[in-house]
Amino acid sequence: MGGRVVRPRVHGVALPETSPLALAQSLIRCPSVTPEEGGALSLLADVIAKAGFAVERPIFSESGTPDIQNLYARIGTGGPVLLFAGHTDVVPPGEADAWSHGPFSGEVADGMLYGRGAVDMKGGIACMLAATLRFLEARGPGFGGSIAFLITGDEEGPALNGTVKLLDWARERGERFDHCLLGEPTNPERLGDMIKIGRRGSLTGRITVHGRQGHVAYPHRADNPIPGLLRLASTLIAAPLDGGTAHFDASNLEFTTIDVGNPATNVIPATARAVFNVRFNDDWTAATLGAEIRRRLEEAAGNAIRFSLDLQPSNSPAFLTRPDAFVDLVADAIQAETGHRPALSTTGGTSDARFIKDACPVIEFGLVGQTMHEVDERVAVEDLDRLTAIYGRVLDAYFPA
Ligand SMILES: [Zn+2]
């Protein structure tokens, strides 16, 4: 391990609030819309420091983006090191009047806790924290390993000054992790449905077809790029990119826009553009996928269509955490608490797991994601208690007495 001296001081110290509901309410009341810290990380730092964690609050900068506050905390000096990861920033609430309870009120009604971040993912962080505090209360600091928290305020934004830099910062200080549990909302319908053991990659490309502008009544003197663009677009959606892999669905290409931007009805335009995004599986890297798309376009274009293809640099590779003893340990904890054996899935959008996977094996399990990013984002109070119990079982199994 690195040379840091971390002094647990749990025994004899009054532990802070360990109710996940109270913690989640306090976090929701911090208006931490990216890039604002909103008091959320300070609150977290206070609670976790009282439990004996050594807490650091690095701030990262990048020209052209706002400075971002982050949090790293650790208790214990030896291995194994279990890392809890997540984010306290939230997406904007939109029209506050549209909410049945204020987006930063943290109100409970009919057994549901309302507020921006209730499921994505202040609720998840509250459960990780409550489970950890209870675990330390029961076991004391000599539990035979280390627990770390890596929490960013830049997940819902550009993600430049968050987890990526925080992981680099931790590595430079000699911090090493054995496994990571990321608390994003992974369950589609009910708690216990799904663990994410990987994520698809994402690649965005722009096709421009070049023609020659002219009068619609004299098409022989022009070169309309629109038919060529339609042919290239049809080529890309005609044949599947692959048939899926052991743990991934087939890669999927979607066109997101086709633009000519021509206000005139009597002019043949000079260029036509289309943008597509591919969510790809572990058959591909962004480079091999980009090359295959270019090959298919060139084959369809022949000498007849002049086009260019711009592929955006991708920081979202496909990755898989192979099912192993740690995945089983978490699945066992979920099954014991909910009665469901969770599906092991790689569906959905990208998350910070794509960065953490370079530091240690990472899997994701959190609350039910149905209302994330929506008006009236909410979580069942009962789910907060059950997720806390699940994380508690994970800790008990990971650090056997
Ligand atoms: Zn999230």
Boltz pocket constraint, residues with backbone or C-beta under 6 A from the ligand:
constraints:
  - pocket:
      binder: B
      contacts: [[A, 87], [A, 120], [A, 121], [A, 155], [A, 184], [A, 185]]
      max_distance: 6.0
